């Protein structure tokens, strides 16, 4: 009996000695965990357009659906983004019949790094975008807007997020489903056409000044606008 009591007393003293060490280790663990971000910081993909990158805090968030909206200038901005991306990786473009590759080349797009996928109907566009996003062979997928169900836009947004791929959708106006799925919404408005030389028979178009407004950004509460000059490309 006395032996058992002696052993219990010895165990209590040992636990008391170990407690401060365990408590200190636990406190250090809490401090370590509190200094680490709970979620990984999302990578940014620079647009290579300085004014736009400053506005976006460094670039477009990878794995996002980005809409380029507006009556004019949206395709010019899209061509500039594609040109920047093809300097370092591959791009896929869904073609509904309006794509003109020579105009892309004039903006600096490396056509050897562009995969053109013909898709005229909404269902074909959805299937092509789904396959491209799941394959992860391109860092950017560009497509014209299509009338798709909410669930389809949600699925495309999820696939873009999982693959870290930018899905850029060009639309005069985004519907409710696309607006909800988009992580970033940019609205483009033409400010002026830049003319090289005197106006007249021998004048040439040197580019476009476009005002880009951020209408939505999943990581930014405040929105703003930037004035961007884009090389010659068809305005749509």
C-alpha positions in Angstrom: 0.0 0.0 0.0 2.7 2.4 1.0 4.7 1.3 -2.0 1.8 2.1 -4.3 1.4 5.5 -2.7 5.1 6.2 -3.1 5.0 5.2 -6.8 2.0 7.5 -7.4 3.7 10.4 -5.6 6.8 9.8 -7.8 4.7 9.8 -11.0 2.9 13.0 -10.0 6.3 14.7 -9.4 7.6 13.5 -12.8 4.4 14.8 -14.5 4.8 18.2 -12.8 8.4 18.4 -14.0 7.3 17.5 -17.6 4.3 19.9 -17.7 6.3 23.1 -18.1 8.2 21.6 -21.0 5.1 20.4 -22.7 3.3 23.7 -22.1 6.3 25.7 -23.6 6.3 23.4 -26.7 2.5 23.9 -27.1 2.9 27.7 -26.9 5.7 27.6 -29.5 3.5 25.5 -31.8 0.6 28.0 -31.5 2.9 30.9 -32.3 4.3 29.0 -35.3 0.9 28.2 -36.6 -0.5 31.7 -36.1 2.4 33.2 -38.2 1.6 31.0 -41.2 -1.2 31.9 -43.6 -4.2 29.6 -43.2 -4.5 29.3 -47.0 -1.8 29.4 -49.7 -1.3 32.8 -51.4 -2.8 32.5 -54.9 -0.3 33.0 -57.7 -0.6 36.0 -60.0 -0.1 35.9 -63.8 1.3 39.2 -65.0 -0.5 40.6 -68.1 2.7 42.4 -69.2 0.6 45.6 -69.5 2.1 47.8 -66.7 -0.9 50.0 -66.1 -3.2 46.9 -65.8 -0.8 45.0 -63.6 -0.5 47.9 -61.2 -4.3 48.1 -61.0 -4.6 44.4 -60.4 -1.9 44.2 -57.8 0.6 42.3 -59.9 -1.6 40.4 -62.4 -4.6 38.2 -62.8 -5.1 35.4 -60.2 -4.2 32.0 -61.6 -7.1 29.6 -61.8 -9.7 32.2 -62.3 -12.5 33.0 -64.8 -11.9 36.5 -66.2 -14.4 38.3 -68.3 -13.5 41.1 -70.7 -16.7 43.1 -71.3 -17.8 46.3 -73.1 -19.1 47.5 -76.4 -15.6 48.0 -77.9 -12.0 47.3 -77.0 -12.5 43.9 -75.3 -11.0 41.9 -78.2 -8.0 44.3 -78.4 -7.3 43.8 -74.7 -7.7 40.0 -75.2 -5.2 40.1 -78.0 -2.7 41.9 -75.8 -3.1 39.4 -73.0 -2.6 36.5 -75.5 0.5 38.2 -76.9 2.0 38.5 -73.4 1.1 34.9 -72.5 2.6 33.4 -75.7 6.0 34.8 -74.9 6.3 32.2 -72.1 3.6 29.5 -72.6 0.8 28.0 -74.7 -2.6 29.5 -75.3 -5.8 27.9 -76.6 -8.5 30.0 -78.4 -12.0 28.8 -79.1 -12.9 30.1 -82.5 -16.6 30.7 -83.3 -15.7 31.8 -86.9 -14.5 35.3 -86.2 -10.8 34.7 -85.4 -8.3 36.3 -87.8 -4.8 35.1 -86.9 -2.9 37.7 -89.0 -4.4 40.4 -86.8 -3.2 38.5 -83.7 0.3 38.3 -85.2 0.3 42.1 -85.6 -0.2 42.5 -81.9 2.8 40.4 -81.1 1.1 37.0 -80.6 3.4 34.1 -81.3 1.1 32.0 -83.4 3.3 28.9 -83.0 2.1 28.8 -79.4 -1.6 29.1 -80.1 -3.9 26.2 -80.3 -7.1 27.2 -82.3 -10.1 25.0 -81.6 -13.1 25.6 -83.9 -16.3 25.7 -81.8 -19.4 27.5 -83.2 -22.1 26.2 -80.9 -22.5 26.7 -77.2 -22.3 23.0 -76.4 -19.2 22.6 -78.5 -17.6 25.5 -76.7 -18.4 24.1 -73.3 -17.0 20.7 -74.2 -13.8 22.1 -75.7 -13.2 24.4 -72.7 -13.8 21.5 -70.3 -11.3 19.3 -72.1 -8.7 22.1 -72.3 -9.0 23.0 -68.7 -8.7 19.4 -67.5 -5.7 18.7 -69.8 -3.8 21.7 -68.4 -1.8 21.9 -71.6 -2.3 25.7 -71.8 -2.0 28.4 -69.1 -4.7 30.5 -70.8 -7.9 29.5 -72.5 -9.7 32.3 -74.4 -13.3 31.9 -75.6 -16.2 34.1 -76.8 -19.2 34.1 -74.5 -21.8 31.3 -74.9 -25.2 30.8 -73.4 -24.5 28.1 -70.9 -26.4 26.8 -67.8 -25.3 28.0 -64.3 -23.9 24.5 -63.5 -21.7 24.5 -66.6 -20.1 27.9 -65.7 -19.6 26.6 -62.2 -17.9 23.5 -63.4 -15.6 25.5 -65.8 -14.7 27.8 -62.9 -13.9 24.8 -60.7 -11.7 23.2 -63.4 -9.8 26.5 -64.0 -9.2 26.7 -60.2 -7.9 23.1 -59.9 -5.6 23.5 -62.9 -4.4 27.0 -62.2 -5.5 28.0 -65.7 -6.8 31.4 -66.7 -10.2 31.1 -68.5 -10.8 34.4 -70.3 -14.3 35.0 -71.6 -15.0 37.8 -74.0 -18.5 39.2 -73.9 -20.2 42.5 -74.6 -22.2 41.8 -71.4 -22.0 39.0 -68.9 -25.1 37.2 -67.8 -25.9 36.5 -64.2 -24.4 32.9 -64.3 -21.1 34.0 -65.9 -20.8 37.1 -63.6 -21.2 34.8 -60.5 -18.6 32.3 -61.7 -16.1 35.0 -62.7 -13.3 35.9 -60.3 -12.4 39.0 -62.1 -14.6 41.2 -64.4 -13.0 43.9 -66.6 -15.0 46.4 -68.6 -13.4 47.9 -71.6 -14.2 51.3 -73.2 -12.5 52.7 -76.3 -11.0 56.2 -75.6 -9.3 56.9 -78.9 -7.7 55.4 -81.9 -4.0 56.1 -82.3 -3.1 57.2 -85.8 0.4 57.1 -87.2 1.2 59.9 -89.6 -1.2 62.5 -90.9 -4.9 61.6 -91.3 -5.7 60.7 -94.8 -4.9 58.1 -97.4 -1.5 57.2 -96.0 -2.3 57.2 -92.3 -2.1 53.9 -90.4 -3.6 52.7 -87.2 -1.0 52.5 -84.5 -3.1 51.1 -81.7 -5.9 52.0 -79.3 -6.3 53.7 -76.0 -8.7 51.7 -73.8 -10.1 52.5 -70.4 -10.3 49.3 -68.3 -12.5 49.3 -65.3 -12.4 46.5 -62.7 -16.0 45.7 -61.9 -15.2 42.6 -59.8 -12.1 41.1 -58.2 -12.3 38.2 -55.7 -9.3 39.5 -53.8 -9.8 43.2 -53.8 -12.6 45.2 -52.1 -11.8 48.4 -53.9 -12.0 48.7 -57.7 -10.5 51.2 -60.1 -9.6 51.9 -63.7 -6.5 52.0 -65.9 -5.8 53.6 -69.2 -4.1 51.1 -71.5 -2.6 51.4 -75.0 -2.9 48.3 -77.0 -1.2 47.5 -80.3 -3.3 47.2 -83.5 -5.9 44.5 -83.5 -9.5 44.3 -84.7 -11.9 46.1 -82.4 -15.0 44.1 -81.4 
